[in-house]
Amino acid sequence: MYRSIVLPLDGSSFAEEAVPLAGHLARTFGSDLHLVHVIRPIPDMDFKTPEQDLELKARLREAASDALGEIASELRRDGVRARADVREGKVVDALLEALGEGDAELVVLTSHGAGGFRRWWLGSVADALIRRSHRPVLLVRPWDETEDRPTEDGPRFPTILVPLDGSEESESVLPHARALQESVGSRLILMRVVPSPLEVGSLYGVPSVRLEGESHREHKAAATAYLEEVAARDLFPAPGEPGAPERRVLEATGAAEGVLEGARVTGADLIALASSGRGGFGRTVIGSVADKVIRGAAPPVLVVPPPA
């Protein structure tokens, strides 16, 4: 499904956490892997002459080319068709240009890089690519401890969670989730979040009362029927067959909270969701629900833009 994958690297150890996963996906799908580093414009300084500017750029390009070339060589030894590319300019613009030139079908990067772990949870480059690119973006969480790193067998997605809100936009993620499921034999869970019923309690030890009315029961029934209809589509194996998706309706006070709780209780290794959906409780617009999920999720998150 992914003939070409772009892996942005900024020279930081954080950014390189995405290399094993990108290499694994490239081997799995037989993809070309394009490693890209962008040298940002150097600010003008009074003490810097044009000759010094050119010399500094040349040194940066040489260092970046050596570093990326080494990573690409190691990937090629592992059977990946990898190539390194060093560019100059504004980072996001240069990456978008690289995506267009190579007709890339997936971007893999960590949720932050040289900007620093404590500065942003979702790095500015990753955030801009999600908003501006028409390609799916797979965000990898940088590992905090050595023992958290993937094993030599490479990262896998034993359980993939796919939140849906009933809209065609949210369903744009389904072919990607199915392709990943087929590539590694994953357990695929389709989930829809419905509002929790009102609970009324007391400050004096009286047990809370769950006010589950007819409207709430109708919401749950409609969500269940919707997930069953999606699971029965030709995209997936028939219910009861190996690989048929599971369905889960989860109650939560908010959509993002429901997705994160769903990832926790199912032990999801990947959350795959669309960058936009419908309005209302099921809204998954980047900057809203999807943004909260990306920032709050421990496993990697695949963000798929809806069709143009």
Secondary structure, DSSP 8 states (H G I E B T S, - for coil): --SEEEEE--SSTTGGGGHHHHHHHHHHHT-EEEEEEEE------TT--HHHHHHHHHHHHHHHHHHHHHHHHHHHHTT-EEEEEEEES-HHHHHHHHHHHTT-SEEEEES--TT-TTT-SS-HHHHHHHHH-SS-EEEE---SSGGGS--TT----SEEEEE--SSTTGGGGHHHHHHHHHHHT-EEEEEEEEE--EEE--SSS---EEE--HHHHHHHHHHHHHHHHHHTSTTS--TTSTT--EEEEEEESSHHHHHHHHHHHHT-SEEEEES---SGGG---TTSHHHHHHHH-SS-EEEE----
